[in-house]
Amino acid sequence: MQTDFLVIGSGIAGLTYALKVANACPDKTITIVTKTQSDETNTKYAQGGIAAVMDFDKDSFNKHIEDTLIAGDGLCNKEIVEIVVKEGVERIQEIIEWGAKFDKDKE
């Protein structure tokens, strides 16, 4: 089998990448490989949700960056953490526009 792009994983990261490649390179083939069924992903079972700065009156990028670096226990690249935290809101909005649905209350 030949493919132009091989995406390993059918979670949110893999599918987002595949969609972006498909839009940027409509004449190329994309193959997505997953470990079991296409909907059996860590994304599906993530119960903690997605953490992003949604209210700058109550939250900040610096708080999220600090929390992530502490949780990463020295394994995180600070520059990458800063990029991910600062672009988080935009990426969340993007997947909502594609049709992703999130629980928005505590219940």
N, CA, C and O atoms as CSV, one atom per row, in Angstrom:
chain,resi,resn,atom,element,x,y,z
A,1,MET,N,N,0.837,-1.170,0.000
A,1,MET,CA,C,0.000,0.000,0.000
A,1,MET,C,C,0.887,1.240,0.000
A,1,MET,O,O,1.896,1.286,0.703
A,2,GLN,N,N,0.517,2.222,-0.771
A,2,GLN,CA,C,1.236,3.491,-0.788
A,2,GLN,C,C,0.296,4.609,-0.374
A,2,GLN,O,O,-0.899,4.578,-0.666
A,3,THR,N,N,0.852,5.586,0.305
A,3,THR,CA,C,0.075,6.744,0.736
A,3,THR,C,C,1.005,7.942,0.775
A,3,THR,O,O,2.214,7.799,0.960
A,4,ASP,N,N,0.436,9.114,0.600
A,4,ASP,CA,C,1.244,10.325,0.690
A,4,ASP,C,C,1.454,10.751,2.135
A,4,ASP,O,O,2.519,11.253,2.496
A,5,PHE,N,N,0.429,10.547,2.962
A,5,PHE,CA,C,0.509,10.901,4.384
A,5,PHE,C,C,-0.008,9.740,5.208
A,5,PHE,O,O,-1.117,9.253,4.989
A,6,LEU,N,N,0.804,9.301,6.161
A,6,LEU,CA,C,0.401,8.245,7.087
A,6,LEU,C,C,0.197,8.879,8.454
A,6,LEU,O,O,1.131,9.427,9.039
A,7,VAL,N,N,-1.024,8.801,8.956
A,7,VAL,CA,C,-1.360,9.357,10.270
A,7,VAL,C,C,-1.552,8.181,11.222
A,7,VAL,O,O,-2.396,7.315,10.991
A,8,ILE,N,N,-0.771,8.157,12.279
A,8,ILE,CA,C,-0.867,7.076,13.249
A,8,ILE,C,C,-1.669,7.593,14.444
A,8,ILE,O,O,-1.188,8.414,15.225
A,9,GLY,N,N,-2.899,7.097,14.568
A,9,GLY,CA,C,-3.782,7.507,15.648
A,9,GLY,C,C,-5.020,8.206,15.130
A,9,GLY,O,O,-4.945,9.070,14.256
A,10,SER,N,N,-6.167,7.821,15.682
A,10,SER,CA,C,-7.442,8.395,15.242
A,10,SER,C,C,-8.080,9.256,16.333
A,10,SER,O,O,-9.292,9.471,16.337
A,11,GLY,N,N,-7.249,9.747,17.258
A,11,GLY,CA,C,-7.734,10.668,18.281
A,11,GLY,C,C,-7.805,12.074,17.728
A,11,GLY,O,O,-7.678,12.293,16.523
A,12,ILE,N,N,-8.007,13.008,18.608
A,12,ILE,CA,C,-8.216,14.389,18.185
A,12,ILE,C,C,-7.000,14.955,17.435
A,12,ILE,O,O,-7.168,15.693,16.464
A,13,ALA,N,N,-5.807,14.624,17.864
A,13,ALA,CA,C,-4.605,15.142,17.206
A,13,ALA,C,C,-4.449,14.558,15.801
A,13,ALA,O,O,-4.214,15.291,14.840
A,14,GLY,N,N,-4.580,13.244,15.691
A,14,GLY,CA,C,-4.432,12.601,14.387
A,14,GLY,C,C,-5.484,13.050,13.391
A,14,GLY,O,O,-5.172,13.332,12.234
A,15,LEU,N,N,-6.734,13.117,13.840
A,15,LEU,CA,C,-7.807,13.517,12.926
A,15,LEU,C,C,-7.714,14.989,12.544
A,15,LEU,O,O,-8.024,15.357,11.411
A,16,THR,N,N,-7.292,15.831,13.478
A,16,THR,CA,C,-7.098,17.247,13.150
A,16,THR,C,C,-6.018,17.389,12.091
A,16,THR,O,O,-6.187,18.129,11.122
A,17,TYR,N,N,-4.921,16.687,12.271
A,17,TYR,CA,C,-3.845,16.733,11.285
A,17,TYR,C,C,-4.340,16.232,9.922
A,17,TYR,O,O,-4.077,16.857,8.894
A,18,ALA,N,N,-5.048,15.119,9.921
A,18,ALA,CA,C,-5.549,14.562,8.659
A,18,ALA,C,C,-6.473,15.542,7.941
A,18,ALA,O,O,-6.387,15.694,6.723
A,19,LEU,N,N,-7.353,16.208,8.683
A,19,LEU,CA,C,-8.250,17.199,8.072
A,19,LEU,C,C,-7.478,18.367,7.477
A,19,LEU,O,O,-7.787,18.828,6.378
A,20,LYS,N,N,-6.484,18.839,8.198
A,20,LYS,CA,C,-5.698,19.969,7.698
A,20,LYS,C,C,-4.897,19.585,6.454
A,20,LYS,O,O,-4.797,20.368,5.510
A,21,VAL,N,N,-4.337,18.401,6.457
A,21,VAL,CA,C,-3.601,17.935,5.278
A,21,VAL,C,C,-4.552,17.764,4.090
A,21,VAL,O,O,-4.221,18.132,2.963
A,22,ALA,N,N,-5.728,17.206,4.351
A,22,ALA,CA,C,-6.703,17.003,3.277
A,22,ALA,C,C,-7.103,18.335,2.649
A,22,ALA,O,O,-7.257,18.422,1.431
A,23,ASN,N,N,-7.272,19.362,3.461
A,23,ASN,CA,C,-7.624,20.677,2.930
A,23,ASN,C,C,-6.467,21.321,2.185
A,23,ASN,O,O,-6.675,21.979,1.165
A,24,ALA,N,N,-5.259,21.140,2.681
A,24,ALA,CA,C,-4.087,21.754,2.069
A,24,ALA,C,C,-3.607,21.006,0.827
A,24,ALA,O,O,-3.025,21.610,-0.075
A,25,CYS,N,N,-3.846,19.707,0.776
A,25,CYS,CA,C,-3.333,18.863,-0.312
A,25,CYS,C,C,-4.435,17.947,-0.826
A,25,CYS,O,O,-4.357,16.733,-0.637
A,26,PRO,N,N,-5.461,18.500,-1.474
A,26,PRO,CA,C,-6.611,17.674,-1.856
A,26,PRO,C,C,-6.299,16.558,-2.858
A,26,PRO,O,O,-7.092,15.629,-3.008
A,27,ASP,N,N,-5.172,16.637,-3.532
A,27,ASP,CA,C,-4.823,15.610,-4.513
A,27,ASP,C,C,-3.961,14.489,-3.929
A,27,ASP,O,O,-3.538,13.588,-4.654
A,28,LYS,N,N,-3.703,14.543,-2.627
A,28,LYS,CA,C,-2.864,13.540,-1.964
A,28,LYS,C,C,-3.718,12.534,-1.207
A,28,LYS,O,O,-4.847,12.828,-0.814
A,29,THR,N,N,-3.163,11.346,-1.008
A,29,THR,CA,C,-3.876,10.326,-0.228
A,29,THR,C,C,-3.411,10.373,1.226
A,29,THR,O,O,-2.243,10.619,1.526
A,30,ILE,N,N,-4.370,10.129,2.109
A,30,ILE,CA,C,-4.095,10.129,3.542
A,30,ILE,C,C,-4.604,8.808,4.107
A,30,ILE,O,O,-5.746,8.418,3.862
A,31,THR,N,N,-3.764,8.135,4.851
A,31,THR,CA,C,-4.156,6.887,5.499
A,31,THR,C,C,-4.052,7.076,7.002
A,31,THR,O,O,-3.032,7.538,7.513
A,32,ILE,N,N,-5.123,6.714,7.707
A,32,ILE,CA,C,-5.135,6.804,9.162
A,32,ILE,C,C,-5.100,5.387,9.723
A,32,ILE,O,O,-5.934,4.548,9.381
A,33,VAL,N,N,-4.122,5.136,10.588
A,33,VAL,CA,C,-3.980,3.828,11.223
A,33,VAL,C,C,-4.319,3.993,12.702
A,33,VAL,O,O,-3.869,4.931,13.361
A,34,THR,N,N,-5.121,3.061,13.205
A,34,THR,CA,C,-5.499,3.116,14.614
A,34,THR,C,C,-5.303,1.738,15.236
A,34,THR,O,O,-5.259,0.727,14.535
A,35,LYS,N,N,-5.188,1.715,16.548
A,35,LYS,CA,C,-4.866,0.448,17.220
A,35,LYS,C,C,-6.020,-0.538,17.264
A,35,LYS,O,O,-5.794,-1.747,17.310
A,36,THR,N,N,-7.239,-0.051,17.252
A,36,THR,CA,C,-8.395,-0.959,17.271
A,36,THR,C,C,-9.460,-0.413,16.335
A,36,THR,O,O,-9.274,-0.409,15.118
A,37,GLN,N,N,-10.575,0.048,16.892
A,37,GLN,CA,C,-11.624,0.661,16.083
A,37,GLN,C,C,-11.389,2.163,16.023
A,37,GLN,O,O,-10.732,2.730,16.896
A,38,SER,N,N,-11.925,2.802,14.995
A,38,SER,CA,C,-11.645,4.219,14.781
A,38,SER,C,C,-12.116,5.109,15.923
A,38,SER,O,O,-11.571,6.196,16.115
A,39,ASP,N,N,-13.108,4.677,16.678
A,39,ASP,CA,C,-13.578,5.524,17.780
A,39,ASP,C,C,-12.996,5.115,19.133
A,39,ASP,O,O,-13.388,5.671,20.158
A,40,GLU,N,N,-12.083,4.167,19.156
A,40,GLU,CA,C,-11.433,3.750,20.404
A,40,GLU,C,C,-10.145,4.557,20.574
A,40,GLU,O,O,-9.063,4.112,20.193
A,41,THR,N,N,-10.283,5.738,21.147
A,41,THR,CA,C,-9.141,6.632,21.316
A,41,THR,C,C,-9.068,7.118,22.751
A,41,THR,O,O,-10.057,7.090,23.483
A,42,ASN,N,N,-7.886,7.563,23.140
A,42,ASN,CA,C,-7.748,8.175,24.461
A,42,ASN,C,C,-8.590,9.441,24.544
A,42,ASN,O,O,-9.107,9.777,25.610
A,43,THR,N,N,-8.730,10.146,23.418
A,43,THR,CA,C,-9.544,11.358,23.388
A,43,THR,C,C,-10.974,11.053,23.824
A,43,THR,O,O,-11.570,11.818,24.583
A,44,LYS,N,N,-11.515,9.954,23.354
A,44,LYS,CA,C,-12.899,9.584,23.678
A,44,LYS,C,C,-13.091,9.403,25.176
A,44,LYS,O,O,-14.148,9.733,25.713
A,45,TYR,N,N,-12.078,8.882,25.847
A,45,TYR,CA,C,-12.209,8.560,27.265
A,45,TYR,C,C,-11.621,9.624,28.198
A,45,TYR,O,O,-11.626,9.454,29.417
A,46,ALA,N,N,-11.120,10.707,27.630
A,46,ALA,CA,C,-10.540,11.761,28.475
A,46,ALA,C,C,-11.644,12.417,29.297
A,46,ALA,O,O,-12.535,13.065,28.748
A,47,GLN,N,N,-11.580,12.248,30.591
A,47,GLN,CA,C,-12.633,12.777,31.454
A,47,GLN,C,C,-12.277,14.127,32.051
A,47,GLN,O,O,-13.142,14.806,32.602
A,48,GLY,N,N,-11.038,14.519,31.951
A,48,GLY,CA,C,-10.632,15.792,32.529
A,48,GLY,C,C,-10.963,16.977,31.650
A,48,GLY,O,O,-10.862,18.124,32.085
A,49,GLY,N,N,-11.356,16.712,30.424
A,49,GLY,CA,C,-11.682,17.797,29.512
A,49,GLY,C,C,-10.441,18.424,28.921
A,49,GLY,O,O,-9.336,17.891,29.023
A,50,ILE,N,N,-10.651,19.565,28.304
A,50,ILE,CA,C,-9.564,20.327,27.706
A,50,ILE,C,C,-9.390,21.591,28.531
A,50,ILE,O,O,-10.349,22.332,28.750
A,51,ALA,N,N,-8.195,21.835,28.980
A,51,ALA,CA,C,-7.933,23.027,29.785
A,51,ALA,C,C,-7.432,24.135,28.868
A,51,ALA,O,O,-6.451,23.961,28.144
A,52,ALA,N,N,-8.113,25.269,28.908
A,52,ALA,CA,C,-7.696,26.430,28.134
A,52,ALA,C,C,-8.164,27.689,28.841
A,52,ALA,O,O,-9.114,27.658,29.623
A,53,VAL,N,N,-7.501,28.777,28.566
A,53,VAL,CA,C,-7.877,30.056,29.157
A,53,VAL,C,C,-9.081,30.599,28.389
A,53,VAL,O,O,-8.958,31.050,27.250
A,54,MET,N,N,-10.231,30.548,29.027
A,54,MET,CA,C,-11.462,31.001,28.393
A,54,MET,C,C,-11.978,32.301,29.005
A,54,MET,O,O,-12.825,32.970,28.412
A,55,ASP,N,N,-11.484,32.658,30.167
A,55,ASP,CA,C,-11.937,33.864,30.866
A,55,ASP,C,C,-10.707,34.541,31.474
A,55,ASP,O,O,-10.218,34.127,32.524
A,56,PHE,N,N,-10.214,35.585,30.804
A,56,PHE,CA,C,-8.980,36.234,31.245
A,56,PHE,C,C,-9.151,37.040,32.531
A,56,PHE,O,O,-8.158,37.449,33.131
A,57,ASP,N,N,-10.390,37.275,32.967
A,57,ASP,CA,C,-10.605,37.940,34.254
A,57,ASP,C,C,-10.323,36.997,35.414
A,57,ASP,O,O,-9.943,37.437,36.500
A,58,LYS,N,N,-10.508,35.696,35.186
A,58,LYS,CA,C,-10.337,34.707,36.244
A,58,LYS,C,C,-9.136,33.781,36.027
A,58,LYS,O,O,-8.797,32.991,36.908
A,59,ASP,N,N,-8.499,33.876,34.871
A,59,ASP,CA,C,-7.473,32.910,34.504
A,59,ASP,C,C,-6.399,33.607,33.682
A,59,ASP,O,O,-6.564,34.761,33.286
A,60,SER,N,N,-5.299,32.906,33.426
A,60,SER,CA,C,-4.229,33.493,32.600
A,60,SER,C,C,-3.408,32.393,31.927
A,60,SER,O,O,-3.401,31.241,32.360
A,61,PHE,N,N,-2.721,32.784,30.861
A,61,PHE,CA,C,-1.807,31.859,30.206
A,61,PHE,C,C,-0.720,31.420,31.186
A,61,PHE,O,O,-0.362,30.243,31.234
A,62,ASN,N,N,-0.198,32.362,31.962
A,62,ASN,CA,C,0.890,32.025,32.888
A,62,ASN,C,C,0.490,30.955,33.892
A,62,ASN,O,O,1.301,30.090,34.222
A,63,LYS,N,N,-0.751,30.995,34.386
A,63,LYS,CA,C,-1.223,29.958,35.318
A,63,LYS,C,C,-1.228,28.586,34.644
A,63,LYS,O,O,-0.792,27.599,35.238
A,64,HIS,N,N,-1.718,28.523,33.410
A,64,HIS,CA,C,-1.769,27.248,32.690
A,64,HIS,C,C,-0.372,26.738,32.372
A,64,HIS,O,O,-0.097,25.542,32.479
A,65,ILE,N,N,0.503,27.651,31.981
A,65,ILE,CA,C,1.887,27.254,31.683
A,65,ILE,C,C,2.539,26.687,32.939
A,65,ILE,O,O,3.165,25.628,32.895
A,66,GLU,N,N,2.390,27.392,34.056
A,66,GLU,CA,C,2.977,26.925,35.321
A,66,GLU,C,C,2.402,25.571,35.736
A,66,GLU,O,O,3.150,24.674,36.123
A,67,ASP,N,N,1.075,25.417,35.658
A,67,ASP,CA,C,0.439,24.141,36.022
A,67,ASP,C,C,0.954,22.996,35.153
A,67,ASP,O,O,1.231,21.904,35.648
A,68,THR,N,N,1.077,23.258,33.863
A,68,THR,CA,C,1.542,22.213,32.943
A,68,THR,C,C,2.985,21.826,33.230
A,68,THR,O,O,3.322,20.642,33.231
A,69,LEU,N,N,3.830,22.807,33.471
A,69,LEU,CA,C,5.235,22.510,33.769
A,69,LEU,C,C,5.378,21.746,35.080
A,69,LEU,O,O,6.217,20.852,35.188
A,70,ILE,N,N,4.571,22.089,36.072
A,70,ILE,CA,C,4.604,21.358,37.348
A,70,ILE,C,C,4.132,19.923,37.138
A,70,ILE,O,O,4.777,18.982,37.600
A,71,ALA,N,N,3.012,19.753,36.444
A,71,ALA,CA,C,2.475,18.402,36.192
A,71,ALA,C,C,3.433,17.571,35.352
A,71,ALA,O,O,3.496,16.350,35.502
A,72,GLY,N,N,4.179,18.226,34.471
A,72,GLY,CA,C,5.127,17.525,33.604
A,72,GLY,C,C,6.390,17.097,34.311
A,72,GLY,O,O,7.165,16.312,33.765
A,73,ASP,N,N,6.615,17.596,35.518
A,73,ASP,CA,C,7.723,17.161,36.374
A,73,ASP,C,C,9.075,17.155,35.647
A,73,ASP,O,O,9.848,16.203,35.751
A,74,GLY,N,N,9.336,18.238,34.913
A,74,GLY,CA,C,10.625,18.374,34.244
A,74,GLY,C,C,10.710,17.753,32.863
A,74,GLY,O,O,11.745,17.864,32.205
A,75,LEU,N,N,9.653,17.105,32.409
A,75,LEU,CA,C,9.686,16.439,31.103
A,75,LEU,C,C,9.182,17.331,29.957
A,75,LEU,O,O,9.308,16.967,28.787
A,76,CYS,N,N,8.617,18.487,30.291
A,76,CYS,CA,C,8.032,19.362,29.271
A,76,CYS,C,C,9.055,20.346,28.719
A,76,CYS,O,O,9.941,20.813,29.436
A,77,ASN,N,N,8.918,20.646,27.447
A,77,ASN,CA,C,9.688,21.705,26.820
A,77,ASN,C,C,8.893,22.994,27.020
A,77,ASN,O,O,7.787,23.126,26.497
A,78,LYS,N,N,9.449,23.946,27.775
A,78,LYS,CA,C,8.711,25.152,28.131
A,78,LYS,C,C,8.223,25.920,26.902
A,78,LYS,O,O,7.103,26.431,26.906
A,79,GLU,N,N,9.027,26.008,25.870
A,79,GLU,CA,C,8.620,26.742,24.660
A,79,GLU,C,C,7.394,26.099,24.008
A,79,GLU,O,O,6.494,26.800,23.545
A,80,ILE,N,N,7.362,24.780,23.972
A,80,ILE,CA,C,6.221,24.068,23.384
A,80,ILE,C,C,4.990,24.244,24.260
A,80,ILE,O,O,3.890,24.448,23.746
A,81,VAL,N,N,5.159,24.168,25.570
A,81,VAL,CA,C,4.035,24.375,26.487
A,81,VAL,C,C,3.439,25.760,26.262
A,81,VAL,O,O,2.217,25.899,26.204
A,82,GLU,N,N,4.266,26.770,26.135
A,82,GLU,CA,C,3.782,28.134,25.905
A,82,GLU,C,C,2.977,28.231,24.607
A,82,GLU,O,O,1.927,28.873,24.578
A,83,ILE,N,N,3.456,27.606,23.546
A,83,ILE,CA,C,2.735,27.624,22.266
A,83,ILE,C,C,1.387,26.945,22.413
A,83,ILE,O,O,0.363,27.487,21.995
A,84,VAL,N,N,1.384,25.757,23.006
A,84,VAL,CA,C,0.137,24.989,23.143
A,84,VAL,C,C,-0.878,25.758,23.988
A,84,VAL,O,O,-2.053,25.832,23.629
A,85,VAL,N,N,-0.438,26.322,25.092
A,85,VAL,CA,C,-1.348,27.061,25.970
A,85,VAL,C,C,-1.885,28.309,25.256
A,85,VAL,O,O,-3.083,28.584,25.314
A,86,LYS,N,N,-1.027,29.045,24.601
A,86,LYS,CA,C,-1.445,30.300,23.969
A,86,LYS,C,C,-2.318,30.087,22.738
A,86,LYS,O,O,-3.136,30.946,22.407
A,87,GLU,N,N,-2.157,28.950,22.053
A,87,GLU,CA,C,-2.992,28.666,20.881
A,87,GLU,C,C,-4.210,27.810,21.221
A,87,GLU,O,O,-5.032,27.529,20.348
A,88,GLY,N,N,-4.332,27.399,22.469
A,88,GLY,CA,C,-5.389,26.481,22.875
A,88,GLY,C,C,-6.794,26.937,22.543
A,88,GLY,O,O,-7.576,26.164,21.988
A,89,VAL,N,N,-7.130,28.164,22.866
A,89,VAL,CA,C,-8.481,28.667,22.640
A,89,VAL,C,C,-8.828,28.635,21.148
A,89,VAL,O,O,-9.925,28.235,20.760
A,90,GLU,N,N,-7.884,29.058,20.336
A,90,GLU,CA,C,-8.098,29.071,18.882
A,90,GLU,C,C,-8.318,27.656,18.338
A,90,GLU,O,O,-9.183,27.449,17.487
A,91,ARG,N,N,-7.550,26.697,18.817
A,91,ARG,CA,C,-7.701,25.312,18.351
A,91,ARG,C,C,-9.037,24.730,18.809
A,91,ARG,O,O,-9.697,24.020,18.051
A,92,ILE,N,N,-9.437,25.029,20.047
A,92,ILE,CA,C,-10.733,24.545,20.544
A,92,ILE,C,C,-11.857,25.116,19.699
A,92,ILE,O,O,-12.771,24.389,19.308
A,93,GLN,N,N,-11.799,26.412,19.412
A,93,GLN,CA,C,-12.831,27.042,18.587
A,93,GLN,C,C,-12.875,26.394,17.202
A,93,GLN,O,O,-13.950,26.190,16.638
A,94,GLU,N,N,-11.725,26.082,16.673
A,94,GLU,CA,C,-11.636,25.458,15.353
A,94,GLU,C,C,-12.371,24.118,15.319
A,94,GLU,O,O,-13.148,23.864,14.398
A,95,ILE,N,N,-12.136,23.261,16.310
A,95,ILE,CA,C,-12.794,21.957,16.275
A,95,ILE,C,C,-14.280,22.054,16.613
A,95,ILE,O,O,-15.067,21.209,16.186
A,96,ILE,N,N,-14.671,23.080,17.378
A,96,ILE,CA,C,-16.096,23.317,17.608
A,96,ILE,C,C,-16.771,23.684,16.287
A,96,ILE,O,O,-17.871,23.216,15.993
A,97,GLU,N,N,-16.107,24.522,15.497
A,97,GLU,CA,C,-16.648,24.898,14.185
A,97,GLU,C,C,-16.758,23.687,13.261
A,97,GLU,O,O,-17.623,23.663,12.385
A,98,TRP,N,N,-15.906,22.691,13.437
A,98,TRP,CA,C,-15.976,21.466,12.638
A,98,TRP,C,C,-17.094,20.547,13.115
A,98,TRP,O,O,-17.459,19.596,12.422
A,99,GLY,N,N,-17.644,20.831,14.308
A,99,GLY,CA,C,-18.752,20.020,14.800
A,99,GLY,C,C,-18.514,19.290,16.107
A,99,GLY,O,O,-19.396,18.566,16.569
A,100,ALA,N,N,-17.339,19.459,16.723
A,100,ALA,CA,C,-17.089,18.821,18.018
A,100,ALA,C,C,-18.034,19.405,19.060
A,100,ALA,O,O,-18.306,20.605,19.073
A,101,LYS,N,N,-18.524,18.541,19.923
A,101,LYS,CA,C,-19.429,18.981,20.976
A,101,LYS,C,C,-18.782,18.685,22.333
A,101,LYS,O,O,-18.273,17.588,22.565
A,102,PHE,N,N,-18.811,19.667,23.211
A,102,PHE,CA,C,-18.228,19.530,24.534
A,102,PHE,C,C,-19.293,19.759,25.590
A,102,PHE,O,O,-20.205,20.564,25.402
A,103,ASP,N,N,-19.172,19.042,26.711
A,103,ASP,CA,C,-20.006,19.353,27.866
A,103,ASP,C,C,-19.555,20.715,28.379
A,103,ASP,O,O,-18.359,20.988,28.480
A,104,LYS,N,N,-20.528,21.568,28.702
A,104,LYS,CA,C,-20.159,22.914,29.113
A,104,LYS,C,C,-20.587,23.264,30.533
A,104,LYS,O,O,-20.454,24.410,30.964
A,105,ASP,N,N,-21.097,22.280,31.252
A,105,ASP,CA,C,-21.429,22.528,32.646
A,105,ASP,C,C,-20.961,21.344,33.491
A,105,ASP,O,O,-20.538,20.318,32.957
A,106,LYS,N,N,-21.040,21.491,34.774
A,106,LYS,CA,C,-20.511,20.461,35.670
A,106,LYS,C,C,-21.320,19.170,35.652
A,106,LYS,O,O,-20.790,18.119,36.014
A,107,GLU,N,N,-22.542,19.214,35.257
A,107,GLU,CA,C,-23.359,18.016,35.190
A,107,GLU,C,C,-23.089,17.264,33.916
A,107,GLU,O,O,-23.690,16.216,33.679
